[in-house]
Amino acid sequence: DKLTWFPMARKWLDEHKANKDWYEYIAKWFDKYVYGIMDELHSMNLGYLCKISPSQIIVNLIKIYDAFIPELNSINPYLKTEEEKAMEKKGNATANKMDNMGQTQDMKDAKDQNKDAKKEEEEEEEDDNTAENTKYWEMAERLFVFALMWALGGPLGEQGRIKVDNLIRKYSANFPANTLIFDFFVNPDKDDWATWDEKMIQGWTPNQNSSYNEIFVPTVDITRNRLIIINLLRNNYSPFVLGGIATGKSSIIKMIFNTLELTKYQPFNVNLSYGISSKNLQKAIEVHFEKRNNKLYPPSNKKSLCYVDDLNLPKEDQFGSKTIVEMLRQFMELEGWYSVESLNYVNIKSMLLLCSTCIRNADEQSNISQRFLSKFVPM
């Protein structure tokens, strides 16, 4: 059973072998949390809203962790690898050797005294750095738990998240009682967990000039989904939004697009229908790009964010697959697709895909293929 997800974890660990501390801590957290939780997951019926495998849960954990770690790193200087520490030590030794050349004895004695004083300062600074690093890894562990709980609970409804809450509390007792773990996020400024209420807009009032259908009240659920999706997008990970009818999936994405820097991003959306063809979808997307060197680029070197809504609507073929979905999967894998008209390969550069689908019944599971969903982080 471990082979279903362990290779994904091993690949991630091997990519960071140069950072000894990082490697050891992450490996320890996999032993502490992931092994036991994934073993128990086999016997639990959580009621996922989409098809998801154990290996995909681990991949989502990695993506969510990587999406949030830059914010945590902003409070702690870059953690040097062992090679960088050795190079720095070698450079200091060379500098000291050069300084000692051509000096009198008195000058050397004075310098030795300065060295002793400097050494004491460095030892004090090293103690401070040790305390800072300890605090950093404690926060990083909380972030690992945060990533794990959203990798498990992101594609779940309320009842499923209660089961995940009970499961994770067996391995981590840092959450207050009488609350769900999903009510908390890692706050680097406080070095601890904090409730999502702190991220909400205080004293919010609707814009008087907005029409009724444009008013969107920032609830806790909306706030946390919005911030998680924004972090994924800024780190080049594609979110997949799941939800029932009229639950605000498109509105959340629209709100996110309105908060992004338009100098860096080019957001646009494509609405699907039952009878939409691959040819029409290709045209609807390609019109937002410029052709340069036989490739399609966003204008002004921006990053294109393409939101494809209602992925559940396109009709299935006689084999049960959706041509539209498979064409989008081709883009995710090959960074482009084959034109329906010319049959030539169209290379699309610098585009990130977001998708959403509607779950009509609470006990229903999305019919989107697992091969396609494996490219996304479902929320």
C-alpha positions, 0 to 999 in steps of 0.5 A: 500500500505504501508504494502508492504514495511513497515514491512521490514523497521520496522524490520530494525529499531527494530534491532537497537533499542538499539542505540537511536540516530540511531533509531531516525535519520533513522525513521526521514529519512524514514518520510522525503524521503521514504514515499512520494517517494514510494507513487509517485512511484505507478503512475510512469512507470520507465521501470525497467529491471527486476521484482521488488516490493516496498518491494524489493526496501526497502530491497535493500536500507537497503543492500546498506546503510549497505554496505557503512556505515562502511566506514563512521564509520571509520571517527567517533568513534563507537556510543555507545548505551544507555546501554553502556553509562550507564555502562560507567557512573556507572564504573566511579562512582565506580572508584571515590568512590574507589579513595576517600577511605583513603585520607587526607583532603588536598589530597581531596582538591587537587583532587577536584581542579583537578576534576574541571579542568578535568570537564571543559576539558570534557565539551569542549570535549563534545562540540567538540563531539557534533559537530562531531556527527552532522557532522556524521549524516549529512553525514549519511543522504546523505548516506541514500539518496545515498542508496535510489537512487541506490535502485530505479535507480540501475535496470533502464536504462538511461531514468528511472534514469532521472525520479528518478533524478527528483523524488528525487530532490523534497525531497532533494535539495543538488545536483547541477543543470544540472547533474544527482544525479547518478553522485555523491557519499558520500565522507567521507573525504570531508564531502560532495557529490563528483563526481565519477570522483574523484574515476577514475584512473587518467592518465590511459594508457593500458598495452602494453602487453595486447591484444586488447580484454583485454583492459578495459577503466575505464569510470565513469559508470564502476568505480561506478558500480565496487565500489558499487559491491565491497562494497556489496561483502565485506559486504556479499550482492549478486549483480545481474548485468543487461545489454545489449549484449556486455556491459561488464558485465563479464568484470566488474566482472573479474576486481573486482575479480582481485582487491580482496585479494586472501588470503581472497577470492576464486573467480571463474565463471560458464558460462551457456548455453541453454542445461546445466543441474542441475547435470552439474552445481552442479559439476561445482561449487562443484569442487571448494570446499573441503568436511569436516564433510559432508559439503563443504568448500572453501580451506584455510578458504577463502570466495568463490565468485561464478559468474554465467554468462548468467542466461538468457540462460538456457531453460525453462520447460513446466511450464515457470520456469528454473530448474537452477535458482530454484536450485540456489535460493535453495542455497540462501535460504538453504545454499546448495541444494539437489544432483541430483545424490544422492538426499542428501542435500549438505551443501555449506559453505561460498559461495557468489553468483553473477549473471548476465543476458542479456537484448537483447532489451532496452524496454525488461524486464528480464525473471528471476523470482522475487523470485530469484531476491529478494535475490540480489541487481540488478544493 
